[in-house]
Amino acid sequence: MKLWSIQGNTQKLDGGSMFGNAPRAMWTQWATPDDLNRIPLATRGLLATPLNGKTVLFETGIGAFFEPKLRARFGVQEDRHVLLDSLRDAGFAHTDIDVVVLSHLHFDHAGGLLAPWSEGGMPELLFPNATFVLSTPHWLRAKRPHARDRASFIPGLCELLEATGRLEFIEGAHAPSLGDAVQFHYSDGHTPGMMLAEILGPDVHDGVHHGGVVFCADLVPGLPWVHVPITMGYDRFPELIIDEKQTFLSDMAARGVRLFLTHDPDIALVQVVRDDAGRFSARHPTAALAARSLQHPFETTP
């Protein structure tokens, strides 16, 4: 199996919102804001093939579906669909994707499912040959969002997905389309039913998989959020996400599972470690993956 990090459209969002209750004096050590107090963010997907005999894309980024006014409001930097360009650079097209795994349906994770905006055009779903894997609890949330997070969802997207007949809903640890190659973890702190997909590593000890790579979605969106108390203002339940992150990172550190970061502007992959005081930190930051093996994904040898 080979792995690629697939860059999507970049975005700038308010730094205070991205770092929740962390004071500006703290978070500006990790990210430099512009004149509007916005920080740069990636929307990065992970491509794996062959995975259970398939070509699998974990998330699609924000894409270019916004009309110009909303594109400016949400800080999307490019008007073209960058993810499609990145797939092409890696030797793939959206028509080659067999499975798209969606941690959740917020627009910065699922907007890349749609073709770029055009004047007078109707929303058009891409990936015509893909099965779309989603969690049942999150699908129910997306269908009936709360007033606080309604703006995070794309109007009409659920209907477009339903019309394909290619939706695969899961609630357990595995998806039929991916077999035993991927194990799903769940988190409700950012949004109910968010899935964290772990591509299981080849090393098995006492029936437990070690190594591998996990798509962290918005539980750990970037390197600064490896610090357990750091949450986003966009998280629905901040105290819950802190508890979930503590459990999740403890597990990943113990099993040597690498973290794939979707929103970090510079880093795609890290190894998480835990010190004697119980604090987590990241080692071996890797900017990009290009046909990298699952066993040896880092740019430098540990």
Contacts in CASP RR format, 6 or more apart in sequence:
PFRMAT RR
TARGET T0000
AUTHOR 0000-0000-0000
METHOD contacts of the structure
MODEL  1
MKLWSIQGNTQKLDGGSMFGNAPRAMWTQWATPDDLNRIPLATRGLLATP
LNGKTVLFETGIGAFFEPKLRARFGVQEDRHVLLDSLRDAGFAHTDIDVV
VLSHLHFDHAGGLLAPWSEGGMPELLFPNATFVLSTPHWLRAKRPHARDR
ASFIPGLCELLEATGRLEFIEGAHAPSLGDAVQFHYSDGHTPGMMLAEIL
GPDVHDGVHHGGVVFCADLVPGLPWVHVPITMGYDRFPELIIDEKQTFLS
DMAARGVRLFLTHDPDIALVQVVRDDAGRFSARHPTAALAARSLQHPFET
TP
1 48 0 8 1.000
1 49 0 8 1.000
1 50 0 8 1.000
1 51 0 8 1.000
1 199 0 8 1.000
1 293 0 8 1.000
1 294 0 8 1.000
2 48 0 8 1.000
2 49 0 8 1.000
2 291 0 8 1.000
2 292 0 8 1.000
2 293 0 8 1.000
2 294 0 8 1.000
3 46 0 8 1.000
3 47 0 8 1.000
3 48 0 8 1.000
3 199 0 8 1.000
3 213 0 8 1.000
3 289 0 8 1.000
3 291 0 8 1.000
3 292 0 8 1.000
3 293 0 8 1.000
3 294 0 8 1.000
3 297 0 8 1.000
4 46 0 8 1.000
4 47 0 8 1.000
4 48 0 8 1.000
4 90 0 8 1.000
4 289 0 8 1.000
4 290 0 8 1.000
4 291 0 8 1.000
4 292 0 8 1.000
5 44 0 8 1.000
5 45 0 8 1.000
5 46 0 8 1.000
5 47 0 8 1.000
5 260 0 8 1.000
5 268 0 8 1.000
5 269 0 8 1.000
5 288 0 8 1.000
5 289 0 8 1.000
5 290 0 8 1.000
6 44 0 8 1.000
6 45 0 8 1.000
6 46 0 8 1.000
6 47 0 8 1.000
6 57 0 8 1.000
6 83 0 8 1.000
6 86 0 8 1.000
6 87 0 8 1.000
6 90 0 8 1.000
7 42 0 8 1.000
7 44 0 8 1.000
7 45 0 8 1.000
7 82 0 8 1.000
7 83 0 8 1.000
7 86 0 8 1.000
7 288 0 8 1.000
8 42 0 8 1.000
8 43 0 8 1.000
8 44 0 8 1.000
8 45 0 8 1.000
8 60 0 8 1.000
8 61 0 8 1.000
8 62 0 8 1.000
8 63 0 8 1.000
8 82 0 8 1.000
8 83 0 8 1.000
8 86 0 8 1.000
8 112 0 8 1.000
9 43 0 8 1.000
9 61 0 8 1.000
9 62 0 8 1.000
9 63 0 8 1.000
9 64 0 8 1.000
9 76 0 8 1.000
9 77 0 8 1.000
9 78 0 8 1.000
9 81 0 8 1.000
9 82 0 8 1.000
9 83 0 8 1.000
10 40 0 8 1.000
10 41 0 8 1.000
10 42 0 8 1.000
10 43 0 8 1.000
10 76 0 8 1.000
10 77 0 8 1.000
10 78 0 8 1.000
10 82 0 8 1.000
10 265 0 8 1.000
11 40 0 8 1.000
11 41 0 8 1.000
11 42 0 8 1.000
11 43 0 8 1.000
11 62 0 8 1.000
11 74 0 8 1.000
11 75 0 8 1.000
11 76 0 8 1.000
11 77 0 8 1.000
11 108 0 8 1.000
12 34 0 8 1.000
12 36 0 8 1.000
12 38 0 8 1.000
12 39 0 8 1.000
12 40 0 8 1.000
12 41 0 8 1.000
12 75 0 8 1.000
12 77 0 8 1.000
13 38 0 8 1.000
13 39 0 8 1.000
13 41 0 8 1.000
13 74 0 8 1.000
13 75 0 8 1.000
14 36 0 8 1.000
14 37 0 8 1.000
14 38 0 8 1.000
14 39 0 8 1.000
15 27 0 8 1.000
15 31 0 8 1.000
15 33 0 8 1.000
15 37 0 8 1.000
15 38 0 8 1.000
15 39 0 8 1.000
16 22 0 8 1.000
16 24 0 8 1.000
16 27 0 8 1.000
16 37 0 8 1.000
16 233 0 8 1.000
17 232 0 8 1.000
17 233 0 8 1.000
17 234 0 8 1.000
18 27 0 8 1.000
18 31 0 8 1.000
18 39 0 8 1.000
18 41 0 8 1.000
18 221 0 8 1.000
18 232 0 8 1.000
18 233 0 8 1.000
18 234 0 8 1.000
19 26 0 8 1.000
19 27 0 8 1.000
19 224 0 8 1.000
19 230 0 8 1.000
19 232 0 8 1.000
19 233 0 8 1.000
20 230 0 8 1.000
20 231 0 8 1.000
20 232 0 8 1.000
20 233 0 8 1.000
20 235 0 8 1.000
20 238 0 8 1.000
21 231 0 8 1.000
21 233 0 8 1.000
21 238 0 8 1.000
22 230 0 8 1.000
27 224 0 8 1.000
30 223 0 8 1.000
30 224 0 8 1.000
31 39 0 8 1.000
31 40 0 8 1.000
31 224 0 8 1.000
32 39 0 8 1.000
33 39 0 8 1.000
38 75 0 8 1.000
40 265 0 8 1.000
41 221 0 8 1.000
41 263 0 8 1.000
41 264 0 8 1.000
41 265 0 8 1.000
42 262 0 8 1.000
42 263 0 8 1.000
42 264 0 8 1.000
42 265 0 8 1.000
43 59 0 8 1.000
43 61 0 8 1.000
43 62 0 8 1.000
43 63 0 8 1.000
43 83 0 8 1.000
43 108 0 8 1.000
43 109 0 8 1.000
43 262 0 8 1.000
43 263 0 8 1.000
44 59 0 8 1.000
44 61 0 8 1.000
44 260 0 8 1.000
44 261 0 8 1.000
44 262 0 8 1.000
44 263 0 8 1.000
44 264 0 8 1.000
44 268 0 8 1.000
45 57 0 8 1.000
45 58 0 8 1.000
45 59 0 8 1.000
45 60 0 8 1.000
45 61 0 8 1.000
45 83 0 8 1.000
45 215 0 8 1.000
45 262 0 8 1.000
46 57 0 8 1.000
46 58 0 8 1.000
46 59 0 8 1.000
46 213 0 8 1.000
46 215 0 8 1.000
46 260 0 8 1.000
46 289 0 8 1.000
47 55 0 8 1.000
47 56 0 8 1.000
47 57 0 8 1.000
47 58 0 8 1.000
47 87 0 8 1.000
47 90 0 8 1.000
47 92 0 8 1.000
48 55 0 8 1.000
48 56 0 8 1.000
48 58 0 8 1.000
48 199 0 8 1.000
48 294 0 8 1.000
49 55 0 8 1.000
49 56 0 8 1.000
51 99 0 8 1.000
51 178 0 8 1.000
51 181 0 8 1.000
51 182 0 8 1.000
51 199 0 8 1.000
52 177 0 8 1.000
52 178 0 8 1.000
52 179 0 8 1.000
52 180 0 8 1.000
52 181 0 8 1.000
52 182 0 8 1.000
53 98 0 8 1.000
54 98 0 8 1.000
54 99 0 8 1.000
54 177 0 8 1.000
54 178 0 8 1.000
55 92 0 8 1.000
55 96 0 8 1.000
55 97 0 8 1.000
55 98 0 8 1.000
55 99 0 8 1.000
56 97 0 8 1.000
56 98 0 8 1.000
56 99 0 8 1.000
56 100 0 8 1.000
56 101 0 8 1.000
56 178 0 8 1.000
56 182 0 8 1.000
57 97 0 8 1.000
57 99 0 8 1.000
57 100 0 8 1.000
57 101 0 8 1.000
57 127 0 8 1.000
57 130 0 8 1.000
58 100 0 8 1.000
58 101 0 8 1.000
58 103 0 8 1.000
58 197 0 8 1.000
58 215 0 8 1.000
58 260 0 8 1.000
59 100 0 8 1.000
59 101 0 8 1.000
59 102 0 8 1.000
59 103 0 8 1.000
59 109 0 8 1.000
59 110 0 8 1.000
59 215 0 8 1.000
59 217 0 8 1.000
59 262 0 8 1.000
60 83 0 8 1.000
60 100 0 8 1.000
60 102 0 8 1.000
60 109 0 8 1.000
60 110 0 8 1.000
60 111 0 8 1.000
60 112 0 8 1.000
60 113 0 8 1.000
60 127 0 8 1.000
61 83 0 8 1.000
61 108 0 8 1.000
61 109 0 8 1.000
61 110 0 8 1.000
61 111 0 8 1.000
61 112 0 8 1.000
61 262 0 8 1.000
62 74 0 8 1.000
62 76 0 8 1.000
62 107 0 8 1.000
62 108 0 8 1.000
62 109 0 8 1.000
62 111 0 8 1.000
62 112 0 8 1.000
63 76 0 8 1.000
63 81 0 8 1.000
63 82 0 8 1.000
63 83 0 8 1.000
63 111 0 8 1.000
63 112 0 8 1.000
63 114 0 8 1.000
63 116 0 8 1.000
64 71 0 8 1.000
64 76 0 8 1.000
64 78 0 8 1.000
64 79 0 8 1.000
64 80 0 8 1.000
64 81 0 8 1.000
64 82 0 8 1.000
64 112 0 8 1.000
64 116 0 8 1.000
64 117 0 8 1.000
65 107 0 8 1.000
65 111 0 8 1.000
65 112 0 8 1.000
65 114 0 8 1.000
65 115 0 8 1.000
65 116 0 8 1.000
65 117 0 8 1.000
65 123 0 8 1.000
65 154 0 8 1.000
66 74 0 8 1.000
66 76 0 8 1.000
66 117 0 8 1.000
67 117 0 8 1.000
68 79 0 8 1.000
68 117 0 8 1.000
71 79 0 8 1.000
71 117 0 8 1.000
74 107 0 8 1.000
74 108 0 8 1.000
79 116 0 8 1.000
80 116 0 8 1.000
81 112 0 8 1.000
81 115 0 8 1.000
81 116 0 8 1.000
83 112 0 8 1.000
84 93 0 8 1.000
84 94 0 8 1.000
84 126 0 8 1.000
87 93 0 8 1.000
87 94 0 8 1.000
87 96 0 8 1.000
90 290 0 8 1.000
90 291 0 8 1.000
94 126 0 8 1.000
94 127 0 8 1.000
94 128 0 8 1.000
95 127 0 8 1.000
95 128 0 8 1.000
95 129 0 8 1.000
96 129 0 8 1.000
97 127 0 8 1.000
97 129 0 8 1.000
97 130 0 8 1.000
98 129 0 8 1.000
98 130 0 8 1.000
98 131 0 8 1.000
98 177 0 8 1.000
99 130 0 8 1.000
99 131 0 8 1.000
99 132 0 8 1.000
99 133 0 8 1.000
99 177 0 8 1.000
99 178 0 8 1.000
100 113 0 8 1.000
100 127 0 8 1.000
100 130 0 8 1.000
100 131 0 8 1.000
100 132 0 8 1.000
100 133 0 8 1.000
101 133 0 8 1.000
101 175 0 8 1.000
101 178 0 8 1.000
101 182 0 8 1.000
101 195 0 8 1.000
101 197 0 8 1.000
101 215 0 8 1.000
102 109 0 8 1.000
102 110 0 8 1.000
102 132 0 8 1.000
102 133 0 8 1.000
102 134 0 8 1.000
102 195 0 8 1.000
103 109 0 8 1.000
103 194 0 8 1.000
103 195 0 8 1.000
103 196 0 8 1.000
103 197 0 8 1.000
103 215 0 8 1.000
103 217 0 8 1.000
103 218 0 8 1.000
104 110 0 8 1.000
104 135 0 8 1.000
104 138 0 8 1.000
104 142 0 8 1.000
104 190 0 8 1.000
104 191 0 8 1.000
104 193 0 8 1.000
104 194 0 8 1.000
104 195 0 8 1.000
104 217 0 8 1.000
104 218 0 8 1.000
105 134 0 8 1.000
105 138 0 8 1.000
105 139 0 8 1.000
105 142 0 8 1.000
105 153 0 8 1.000
105 154 0 8 1.000
105 157 0 8 1.000
105 158 0 8 1.000
106 149 0 8 1.000
106 152 0 8 1.000
106 153 0 8 1.000
106 191 0 8 1.000
106 218 0 8 1.000
107 152 0 8 1.000
107 153 0 8 1.000
107 154 0 8 1.000
108 263 0 8 1.000
109 217 0 8 1.000
109 218 0 8 1.000
109 262 0 8 1.000
110 154 0 8 1.000
110 157 0 8 1.000
111 154 0 8 1.000
111 157 0 8 1.000
112 126 0 8 1.000
113 125 0 8 1.000
113 126 0 8 1.000
113 127 0 8 1.000
113 132 0 8 1.000
113 157 0 8 1.000
113 160 0 8 1.000
113 161 0 8 1.000
114 123 0 8 1.000
114 124 0 8 1.000
114 125 0 8 1.000
114 126 0 8 1.000
114 154 0 8 1.000
114 157 0 8 1.000
114 160 0 8 1.000
115 123 0 8 1.000
115 124 0 8 1.000
115 125 0 8 1.000
115 126 0 8 1.000
123 156 0 8 1.000
123 157 0 8 1.000
123 160 0 8 1.000
125 160 0 8 1.000
125 161 0 8 1.000
125 164 0 8 1.000
130 166 0 8 1.000
131 166 0 8 1.000
131 167 0 8 1.000
131 168 0 8 1.000
131 177 0 8 1.000
132 161 0 8 1.000
132 164 0 8 1.000
132 166 0 8 1.000
132 167 0 8 1.000
132 168 0 8 1.000
133 168 0 8 1.000
133 170 0 8 1.000
133 175 0 8 1.000
133 177 0 8 1.000
133 178 0 8 1.000
133 195 0 8 1.000
134 167 0 8 1.000
134 168 0 8 1.000
134 169 0 8 1.000
134 170 0 8 1.000
134 195 0 8 1.000
135 169 0 8 1.000
135 170 0 8 1.000
135 171 0 8 1.000
135 184 0 8 1.000
135 186 0 8 1.000
135 193 0 8 1.000
135 194 0 8 1.000
135 195 0 8 1.000
136 169 0 8 1.000
136 170 0 8 1.000
136 171 0 8 1.000
137 171 0 8 1.000
137 186 0 8 1.000
137 188 0 8 1.000
137 192 0 8 1.000
137 193 0 8 1.000
138 191 0 8 1.000
138 192 0 8 1.000
138 193 0 8 1.000
138 194 0 8 1.000
138 195 0 8 1.000
139 158 0 8 1.000
139 167 0 8 1.000
139 169 0 8 1.000
140 192 0 8 1.000
141 191 0 8 1.000
141 192 0 8 1.000
141 193 0 8 1.000
142 153 0 8 1.000
142 157 0 8 1.000
142 158 0 8 1.000
143 158 0 8 1.000
145 152 0 8 1.000
145 153 0 8 1.000
146 236 0 8 1.000
148 236 0 8 1.000
149 191 0 8 1.000
149 234 0 8 1.000
149 236 0 8 1.000
152 191 0 8 1.000
152 234 0 8 1.000
161 167 0 8 1.000
168 175 0 8 1.000
168 176 0 8 1.000
168 177 0 8 1.000
170 176 0 8 1.000
170 184 0 8 1.000
170 195 0 8 1.000
172 184 0 8 1.000
173 183 0 8 1.000
173 184 0 8 1.000
174 180 0 8 1.000
174 182 0 8 1.000
174 183 0 8 1.000
174 184 0 8 1.000
175 182 0 8 1.000
175 184 0 8 1.000
180 200 0 8 1.000
181 199 0 8 1.000
181 200 0 8 1.000
182 197 0 8 1.000
182 198 0 8 1.000
182 199 0 8 1.000
182 200 0 8 1.000
183 197 0 8 1.000
183 198 0 8 1.000
183 200 0 8 1.000
183 209 0 8 1.000
184 195 0 8 1.000
184 196 0 8 1.000
184 197 0 8 1.000
184 198 0 8 1.000
185 195 0 8 1.000
185 196 0 8 1.000
185 198 0 8 1.000
185 214 0 8 1.000
185 248 0 8 1.000
186 193 0 8 1.000
186 194 0 8 1.000
186 195 0 8 1.000
186 196 0 8 1.000
187 193 0 8 1.000
187 194 0 8 1.000
187 196 0 8 1.000
187 217 0 8 1.000
187 219 0 8 1.000
187 241 0 8 1.000
187 244 0 8 1.000
187 248 0 8 1.000
188 194 0 8 1.000
188 236 0 8 1.000
188 237 0 8 1.000
188 240 0 8 1.000
188 244 0 8 1.000
189 235 0 8 1.000
189 236 0 8 1.000
189 237 0 8 1.000
189 238 0 8 1.000
189 240 0 8 1.000
189 241 0 8 1.000
189 244 0 8 1.000
190 217 0 8 1.000
190 218 0 8 1.000
190 219 0 8 1.000
190 232 0 8 1.000
190 234 0 8 1.000
190 235 0 8 1.000
190 236 0 8 1.000
190 241 0 8 1.000
191 218 0 8 1.000
191 236 0 8 1.000
192 236 0 8 1.000
194 217 0 8 1.000
194 218 0 8 1.000
194 219 0 8 1.000
195 217 0 8 1.000
196 214 0 8 1.000
196 215 0 8 1.000
196 216 0 8 1.000
196 217 0 8 1.000
196 219 0 8 1.000
196 248 0 8 1.000
197 214 0 8 1.000
197 215 0 8 1.000
198 212 0 8 1.000
198 213 0 8 1.000
198 214 0 8 1.000
198 215 0 8 1.000
198 257 0 8 1.000
199 212 0 8 1.000
199 213 0 8 1.000
199 214 0 8 1.000
199 294 0 8 1.000
200 209 0 8 1.000
200 212 0 8 1.000
201 209 0 8 1.000
201 210 0 8 1.000
201 211 0 8 1.000
201 212 0 8 1.000
201 213 0 8 1.000
201 257 0 8 1.000
201 294 0 8 1.000
201 295 0 8 1.000
202 211 0 8 1.000
202 212 0 8 1.000
202 294 0 8 1.000
202 295 0 8 1.000
203 209 0 8 1.000
203 210 0 8 1.000
203 211 0 8 1.000
204 210 0 8 1.000
208 255 0 8 1.000
209 255 0 8 1.000
210 255 0 8 1.000
210 256 0 8 1.000
210 257 0 8 1.000
211 255 0 8 1.000
211 256 0 8 1.000
211 257 0 8 1.000
211 258 0 8 1.000
212 256 0 8 1.000
212 257 0 8 1.000
212 258 0 8 1.000
212 294 0 8 1.000
213 257 0 8 1.000
213 258 0 8 1.000
213 259 0 8 1.000
213 260 0 8 1.000
213 269 0 8 1.000
213 294 0 8 1.000
213 297 0 8 1.000
214 252 0 8 1.000
214 257 0 8 1.000
214 258 0 8 1.000
214 259 0 8 1.000
214 260 0 8 1.000
215 260 0 8 1.000
215 262 0 8 1.000
216 222 0 8 1.000
216 259 0 8 1.000
216 260 0 8 1.000
216 261 0 8 1.000
216 262 0 8 1.000
217 262 0 8 1.000
218 232 0 8 1.000
218 234 0 8 1.000
218 235 0 8 1.000
218 262 0 8 1.000
218 263 0 8 1.000
219 225 0 8 1.000
219 241 0 8 1.000
219 244 0 8 1.000
219 245 0 8 1.000
219 248 0 8 1.000
220 226 0 8 1.000
220 245 0 8 1.000
220 248 0 8 1.000
220 249 0 8 1.000
220 259 0 8 1.000
220 261 0 8 1.000
221 232 0 8 1.000
221 261 0 8 1.000
221 262 0 8 1.000
221 263 0 8 1.000
221 264 0 8 1.000
222 261 0 8 1.000
222 262 0 8 1.000
222 263 0 8 1.000
222 264 0 8 1.000
222 267 0 8 1.000
223 261 0 8 1.000
223 264 0 8 1.000
223 266 0 8 1.000
223 267 0 8 1.000
223 270 0 8 1.000
223 282 0 8 1.000
223 285 0 8 1.000
224 230 0 8 1.000
225 231 0 8 1.000
225 232 0 8 1.000
225 245 0 8 1.000
226 249 0 8 1.000
226 259 0 8 1.000
226 270 0 8 1.000
226 272 0 8 1.000
226 280 0 8 1.000
226 281 0 8 1.000
226 282 0 8 1.000
227 279 0 8 1.000
227 280 0 8 1.000
228 242 0 8 1.000
228 245 0 8 1.000
228 246 0 8 1.000
228 249 0 8 1.000
228 280 0 8 1.000
229 242 0 8 1.000
231 238 0 8 1.000
231 241 0 8 1.000
231 242 0 8 1.000
235 241 0 8 1.000
249 272 0 8 1.000
249 274 0 8 1.000
249 280 0 8 1.000
250 274 0 8 1.000
251 257 0 8 1.000
252 259 0 8 1.000
252 272 0 8 1.000
253 272 0 8 1.000
253 273 0 8 1.000
253 274 0 8 1.000
253 280 0 8 1.000
256 271 0 8 1.000
256 272 0 8 1.000
257 272 0 8 1.000
258 269 0 8 1.000
258 270 0 8 1.000
258 271 0 8 1.000
258 272 0 8 1.000
258 297 0 8 1.000
258 298 0 8 1.000
259 269 0 8 1.000
259 270 0 8 1.000
259 271 0 8 1.000
259 272 0 8 1.000
259 282 0 8 1.000
260 268 0 8 1.000
260 269 0 8 1.000
261 267 0 8 1.000
261 268 0 8 1.000
261 269 0 8 1.000
261 270 0 8 1.000
266 285 0 8 1.000
266 287 0 8 1.000
267 282 0 8 1.000
267 285 0 8 1.000
267 286 0 8 1.000
267 287 0 8 1.000
268 286 0 8 1.000
268 287 0 8 1.000
268 288 0 8 1.000
268 289 0 8 1.000
269 284 0 8 1.000
269 285 0 8 1.000
269 286 0 8 1.000
269 289 0 8 1.000
269 297 0 8 1.000
269 298 0 8 1.000
270 282 0 8 1.000
270 283 0 8 1.000
270 284 0 8 1.000
270 285 0 8 1.000
270 286 0 8 1.000
271 282 0 8 1.000
271 283 0 8 1.000
271 284 0 8 1.000
271 298 0 8 1.000
271 302 0 8 1.000
272 280 0 8 1.000
272 281 0 8 1.000
272 282 0 8 1.000
272 283 0 8 1.000
273 280 0 8 1.000
273 281 0 8 1.000
273 282 0 8 1.000
273 283 0 8 1.000
274 280 0 8 1.000
275 281 0 8 1.000
283 302 0 8 1.000
284 298 0 8 1.000
284 299 0 8 1.000
284 300 0 8 1.000
284 302 0 8 1.000
286 297 0 8 1.000
286 298 0 8 1.000
286 299 0 8 1.000
287 299 0 8 1.000
289 297 0 8 1.000
END
